[in-house]
């Protein structure tokens, strides 16, 4: 005689499934996030807290999110593609507009006109990153060329020597990641803060 295996009842299968759901929910929804957050807070405390820039106890921004600067006394960053306001961290996205779209052309021309109006004697070509937005719409960096392009305007608006402002740009130029990835960049917020501290 052969013995037949006992078939589990539907209620016992349902109980096991509910138990497994509860265990996995606890592990993946509570334990794992707390563990990863704890490790991040210890190993990467600055990044885990938003890479905030604090001035005299007041948060003035984040090194990871651009800000709108339009005063001629400051370096300007890239255009923002977020809505309903510029550099909206809750709406990170590109515009999804192609390079031949009229809106892209109009935005670029408006920025060129603003740069020319703020520095009428500057006749050099405007670096492309000053007239376009990044894929996230929040990029806090510009190229060293874009920063150097603005040196004469910023120096004149502040009554500073151009060489002094140029040195400040060079001091705030960040190299490639690991020496090989990406291109050198300048964080606009950090550069402008250093500019305000310039004697």
C-alpha positions in Angstrom: 0.0 0.0 0.0 1.2 3.5 -0.8 0.6 6.3 1.6 -0.8 9.5 0.2 0.6 12.8 1.3 -1.8 14.9 3.2 -2.9 18.0 1.1 -2.7 21.2 3.1 -6.0 22.9 3.7 -6.8 26.3 2.1 -6.9 28.0 5.5 -3.4 26.8 6.4 -2.0 28.0 3.1 -3.7 31.4 3.6 -2.3 31.6 7.1 1.2 30.9 5.8 0.9 33.5 3.1 -0.4 36.1 5.5 2.5 35.3 7.9 5.1 35.5 5.1 3.6 38.9 4.0 3.8 40.2 7.5 7.4 39.1 7.9 8.5 40.5 4.5 6.7 43.7 5.2 8.5 44.1 8.5 11.9 43.2 6.9 11.6 45.3 3.7 9.4 48.1 5.0 10.9 48.7 8.5 14.1 46.9 9.3 15.9 47.4 5.9 15.1 51.2 5.6 16.1 51.8 9.2 19.4 49.9 8.7 20.2 51.7 5.4 19.3 55.1 6.9 21.4 54.4 10.0 24.5 53.4 7.9 24.0 56.5 5.7 23.8 58.8 8.7 27.0 57.3 10.1 29.0 56.9 6.9 27.6 59.7 4.8 26.1 62.1 7.3 26.3 65.2 5.1 24.6 63.6 2.1 22.0 61.7 4.2 20.9 65.1 5.6 20.5 66.7 2.2 24.0 68.3 1.8 22.6 71.4 3.4 24.5 74.7 3.4 24.1 76.5 6.7 25.0 80.1 7.4 24.9 81.3 11.0 22.4 78.6 11.9 20.2 79.3 9.0 19.9 76.8 6.0 20.6 78.8 2.9 20.3 76.0 0.4 21.7 72.6 -0.6 24.9 71.8 -2.5 22.7 69.4 -4.6 19.9 71.8 -5.8 20.4 74.9 -7.8 19.0 78.3 -6.9 17.9 81.2 -9.0 20.5 84.0 -9.0 19.6 87.0 -11.2 21.4 89.8 -9.5 24.5 90.9 -11.6 26.6 90.8 -8.4 26.2 87.0 -8.3 27.2 84.2 -10.6 24.2 82.7 -12.4 23.5 79.0 -12.7 21.8 76.9 -15.3 18.2 77.5 -16.3 15.6 75.4 -14.4 13.1 73.2 -16.1 10.9 72.5 -13.0 7.5 73.9 -12.4 5.5 75.7 -11.2 8.6 77.6 -9.9 12.3 77.4 -10.8 14.5 74.8 -8.9 11.5 73.1 -7.3 13.0 70.0 -5.6 9.6 68.3 -5.6 9.2 68.5 -9.4 12.6 67.3 -10.6 12.5 66.6 -14.3 13.6 67.9 -17.6 11.4 69.8 -20.0 11.3 66.9 -22.4 11.5 69.5 -25.2 13.7 68.8 -28.3 16.5 71.1 -29.3 14.5 72.5 -32.2 11.4 73.4 -30.0 10.5 77.1 -30.1 10.2 77.2 -26.2 13.8 76.0 -25.9 15.0 78.6 -28.4 13.0 81.4 -26.7 14.3 80.5 -23.2 17.9 80.4 -24.5 17.5 83.7 -26.2 15.9 85.3 -23.2 18.9 84.2 -21.0 21.4 85.5 -23.7 19.6 88.8 -23.7 19.7 89.0 -19.9 23.4 88.2 -19.8 24.1 90.8 -22.5 22.0 93.4 -20.7 23.9 92.7 -17.5 27.3 93.0 -19.2 26.9 94.9 -22.5 30.7 95.1 -23.2 31.1 91.3 -23.1 31.2 90.1 -26.7 32.4 86.5 -26.2 30.1 83.6 -27.1 27.8 82.6 -24.2 28.6 79.1 -22.8 25.8 76.7 -23.7 25.2 75.6 -20.1 24.2 79.1 -19.1 21.3 79.0 -21.6 20.0 75.5 -21.2 18.6 73.4 -18.4 19.9 70.1 -17.2 18.0 66.8 -17.3 16.9 67.1 -13.7 16.1 70.9 -14.0 17.9 71.3 -10.6 21.6 71.2 -11.5 23.6 73.3 -9.0 26.8 73.3 -11.1 28.1 75.1 -14.2 31.2 74.6 -16.2 34.4 76.5 -15.3 34.0 78.2 -18.7 30.5 79.4 -17.7 31.8 80.8 -14.4 34.8 82.5 -16.0 32.5 84.1 -18.6 30.7 85.9 -15.8 33.8 87.1 -14.0 34.0 90.6 -15.6 30.3 91.4 -14.7 30.5 90.1 -11.2 33.8 91.9 -10.5 32.5 95.2 -11.9 29.2 95.0 -10.0 31.1 94.4 -6.8 33.9 96.8 -7.4 36.4 94.0 -7.2 39.5 93.2 -9.2 38.8 90.6 -12.0 41.9 88.6 -11.1 40.7 88.2 -7.5 37.3 87.0 -8.7 38.9 84.6 -11.2 41.0 83.1 -8.5 37.8 82.5 -6.5 36.3 80.6 -9.4 39.5 78.5 -9.8 39.5 77.7 -6.1 35.8 76.5 -6.3 36.4 74.4 -9.4 35.7 70.7 -8.6 37.7 68.1 -10.6 36.4 65.0 -12.3 34.9 62.3 -10.0 37.7 59.8 -9.3 39.9 61.8 -11.6 38.2 60.4 -14.8 34.4 60.6 -14.6 32.5 63.6 -15.9 33.9 67.1 -16.3 35.2 69.8 -13.9 32.3 71.8 -12.4 31.7 74.8 -10.2 29.0 74.8 -7.6 27.2 78.2 -8.0 25.8 78.4 -4.5 29.2 77.7 -2.8 30.9 80.2 -5.2 28.4 82.9 -4.4 28.7 82.4 -0.7 32.5 82.7 -1.0 31.9 85.8 -3.0 29.9 87.4 -0.2 32.7 86.6 2.2 35.3 88.2 0.0 36.8 91.3 1.6 
